């Protein structure tokens, strides 16, 4: 029976998966923001490391920071100039 994974500490998502990478290593990865748990030797160990973290745990790799959608909208609005009604 699969272990229930705790939500992502960065975006609170439950869209998580355990990935197999680098030959024999596993980690939990958030599908939404890309945050990754520490590498582990087994699937079960990857789940345990993800779930056993506390709020100060620095072993999780945060996702790459992306500008907020509102910042992009503001950026494009400035480039396009003032909006006019047609």
Backbone bond lengths (Angstrom), bond angles and torsions (degrees), N, CA, C in turn:
res aa  C-N    CA-C-N  psi(-1)  N-CA   C-N-CA  omega(-1)  CA-C   N-CA-C  phi
1 X - - - 1.453 - - 1.526 108.96 -
2 X 1.329 118.74 128.00 1.465 120.92 -178.62 1.525 111.76 -66.00
3 X 1.311 114.31 149.54 1.455 121.64 176.69 1.524 109.25 -79.17
4 X 1.323 117.12 140.31 1.465 120.24 174.75 1.518 107.59 -78.34
5 X 1.319 116.50 123.20 1.460 121.68 -178.40 1.523 110.60 -87.07
6 X 1.321 115.43 141.58 1.462 120.29 175.42 1.520 109.66 -68.07
7 X 1.321 115.91 156.40 1.463 120.55 -179.79 1.525 110.82 -62.89
8 X 1.324 115.56 159.06 1.457 122.04 177.57 1.536 108.58 -65.03
9 X 1.330 118.28 132.62 1.460 119.81 -179.08 1.523 113.05 -73.55
10 X 1.318 118.05 -12.64 1.457 121.24 -176.11 1.526 113.08 -95.12
11 X 1.341 116.84 -41.33 1.469 118.18 -179.14 1.528 113.37 -126.76
12 X 1.319 117.06 7.02 1.476 124.23 176.57 1.529 113.43 63.90
13 X 1.326 117.17 17.93 1.455 122.06 179.71 1.526 111.00 -75.96
14 X 1.307 115.71 150.97 1.467 121.94 171.20 1.526 110.14 -109.31
15 X 1.321 116.72 11.40 1.467 121.84 177.13 1.521 107.39 -84.99
16 X 1.333 115.68 81.41 1.460 122.49 -173.88 1.518 110.35 -121.91
17 X 1.327 115.35 155.20 1.459 120.10 175.72 1.523 108.76 -148.02
18 X 1.319 115.97 153.10 1.454 121.14 172.79 1.523 106.36 -94.12
19 X 1.337 116.03 126.61 1.466 120.83 -179.57 1.516 110.28 -110.02
20 X 1.309 115.41 145.23 1.462 123.33 174.38 1.523 106.87 -100.51
21 X 1.338 117.40 123.62 1.460 120.18 -177.08 1.522 110.28 -145.60
22 X 1.306 117.01 166.01 1.469 123.79 177.70 1.526 113.06 47.73
23 X 1.295 117.35 47.15 1.463 120.40 176.15 1.506 113.99 81.57
24 X 1.327 117.75 -82.94 1.457 121.16 -173.50 1.524 114.12 -116.87
25 X 1.298 119.00 14.57 1.459 121.53 -177.80 1.524 111.63 -103.97
26 X 1.325 114.98 154.05 1.464 123.82 178.06 1.519 108.56 -132.00
27 X 1.314 116.46 153.48 1.459 121.62 168.96 1.524 108.86 -154.69
28 X 1.337 115.46 158.24 1.458 120.99 174.67 1.513 106.77 -88.86
29 X 1.328 116.51 137.76 1.457 121.49 -179.95 1.521 109.76 -131.23
30 X 1.330 115.58 136.73 1.457 121.52 175.40 1.529 107.61 -79.90
31 X 1.326 116.10 124.53 1.466 120.40 -179.50 1.520 112.31 -70.79
32 X 1.322 116.65 -25.43 1.460 119.58 -175.97 1.531 111.85 -82.68
33 X 1.348 117.92 -51.06 1.469 118.87 -174.11 1.521 113.76 -107.57
34 X 1.338 118.40 -12.66 1.455 120.47 177.74 1.518 115.47 89.42
35 X 1.335 118.59 2.53 1.466 120.60 177.83 1.526 109.44 -60.53
36 X 1.338 116.46 145.92 1.458 120.98 -178.16 1.514 110.89 -128.56
37 X 1.333 114.46 142.81 1.448 120.57 173.87 1.522 110.24 -80.93
38 X 1.317 116.96 172.53 1.460 120.54 179.82 1.527 111.13 -67.30
39 X 1.331 117.10 153.18 1.463 119.97 178.45 1.524 111.25 -67.83
40 X 1.333 115.02 147.54 1.462 121.71 179.90 1.521 109.00 -140.87
41 X 1.310 115.84 159.67 1.458 121.32 -178.45 1.512 114.50 -80.49
42 X 1.331 117.24 -19.48 1.468 121.13 179.94 1.529 109.95 -136.37
43 X 1.324 114.35 162.89 1.464 121.13 176.84 1.528 109.83 -59.28
44 X 1.335 116.28 -48.23 1.467 120.98 -177.87 1.525 111.37 -62.83
45 X 1.314 117.55 -38.54 1.468 121.07 178.96 1.533 110.42 -66.19
46 X 1.322 117.93 -38.61 1.471 121.08 177.37 1.522 109.99 -61.54
47 X 1.332 117.18 -43.67 1.462 120.89 177.37 1.521 111.32 -63.14
48 X 1.339 116.94 -42.95 1.463 120.69 -179.49 1.520 111.27 -63.20
49 X 1.338 117.54 -44.39 1.465 121.07 179.75 1.526 111.35 -62.80
50 X 1.321 117.01 -38.95 1.466 120.74 178.15 1.529 110.39 -65.04
51 X 1.317 116.73 -45.10 1.463 121.16 -175.20 1.523 113.74 -77.37
52 X 1.321 118.81 -26.25 1.469 121.67 -175.27 1.514 113.83 -88.26
53 X 1.300 118.35 6.22 1.458 120.41 -178.58 1.524 110.55 -71.87
54 X 1.323 114.97 159.70 1.464 119.26 170.79 1.522 107.46 -118.57
55 X 1.293 118.25 179.36 1.459 122.22 -174.99 1.515 114.23 -64.33
56 X 1.325 117.76 -19.74 1.469 121.09 -178.59 1.528 112.27 -98.59
57 X 1.318 117.19 2.22 1.462 121.40 -174.85 1.519 111.04 -66.91
58 X 1.323 116.50 121.78 1.463 121.68 -179.68 1.532 111.56 -98.97
59 X 1.344 117.84 8.03 1.461 119.54 -177.58 1.527 112.66 -80.57
60 X 1.339 117.49 -12.70 1.462 119.57 176.47 1.512 109.04 -84.54
61 X 1.302 115.87 139.72 1.458 121.15 178.61 1.515 108.86 -92.17
62 X 1.346 116.97 115.63 1.463 118.47 -179.57 1.518 110.69 -67.80
63 X 1.306 115.88 158.46 1.464 119.02 177.76 1.522 110.19 -68.82
64 X 1.320 115.18 161.39 1.462 118.96 173.52 1.517 107.86 -64.27
65 X 1.309 116.18 134.51 1.457 119.86 -178.30 1.519 109.91 -71.80
66 X 1.301 115.96 128.96 1.459 122.05 178.97 1.523 107.92 -118.00
67 X 1.302 117.62 143.70 1.463 118.47 176.78 1.525 110.40 -60.94
68 X 1.299 115.40 144.20 1.463 120.64 178.79 1.521 109.51 -64.75
69 X 1.302 115.38 150.48 1.471 120.40 -179.29 1.522 111.01 -56.74
70 X 1.331 116.33 -36.79 1.466 118.38 -179.36 1.528 111.15 -65.20
71 X 1.325 117.62 -32.64 1.464 119.81 176.79 1.521 110.91 -67.46
72 X 1.325 116.38 -37.74 1.463 119.09 177.64 1.518 110.60 -65.82
73 X 1.335 116.11 -42.51 1.465 119.14 179.33 1.527 110.05 -61.00
74 X 1.327 117.22 -42.94 1.469 120.87 179.41 1.528 110.11 -64.07
75 X 1.310 117.21 -40.92 1.460 121.82 -179.95 1.530 110.38 -61.17
76 X 1.347 116.58 -49.41 1.463 119.74 -179.31 1.524 112.25 -68.00
77 X 1.327 117.01 -32.86 1.454 119.91 177.61 1.528 110.27 -64.21
78 X 1.323 117.62 -39.59 1.465 121.07 178.44 1.531 110.90 -66.54
79 X 1.317 116.68 -39.42 1.457 120.64 -179.68 1.514 111.48 -68.64
80 X 1.336 117.30 -34.90 1.472 121.00 -175.95 1.523 111.56 -81.04
81 X 1.311 117.34 -16.03 1.449 119.65 -177.54 1.514 111.14 86.92
82 X 1.299 117.79 -177.02 1.461 120.43 -177.78 1.529 111.52 -65.16
83 X 1.318 114.59 145.10 1.464 119.60 177.49 1.527 109.37 -78.94
84 X 1.296 115.51 136.71 1.462 119.82 178.80 1.524 108.77 -125.25
85 X 1.308 115.31 147.58 1.457 120.15 177.23 1.526 108.78 -83.21
86 X 1.317 115.54 140.80 1.469 120.10 178.45 1.488 110.73 -102.02
